[in-house]
Amino acid sequence: MFTVYAISSTQRKYIYVGLTSELSARINRHNSGYERTTRPYRPFELIFMKEFPTRAEAREFEKYLKTTRGKREILGL
């Protein structure tokens, strides 16, 4: 299973969308500062997740969530 997820910084206005097969480990990496892209925005909370059976399906949905329309879906707008 592959998970598309969105995390939100609790300190700043920043949302990160990603894809993983190990969600809890991945979020721990973000919160621990191992990921250079998200390090300045720590700490994070999970705000969205959806599982897919294949990486290809998950990647397609991840790309969609990175669009303006997809970000509105995450935020419930």
HELIX and SHEET records of a PDB file:
HELIX    1   1 LEU A   23  SER A   32  1                                  10    
HELIX    2   2 ARG A   39  TYR A   41  5                                   3    
HELIX    3   3 ARG A   55  LEU A   65  1                                  11    
HELIX    4   4 THR A   68  LEU A   75  1                                   8    
SHEET    1   A 3 ILE A  15  THR A  20  0                                        
SHEET    2   A 3 PHE A   2  SER A   9 -1                                        
SHEET    3   A 3 PHE A  44  PHE A  52 -1                                        
END                                                                             
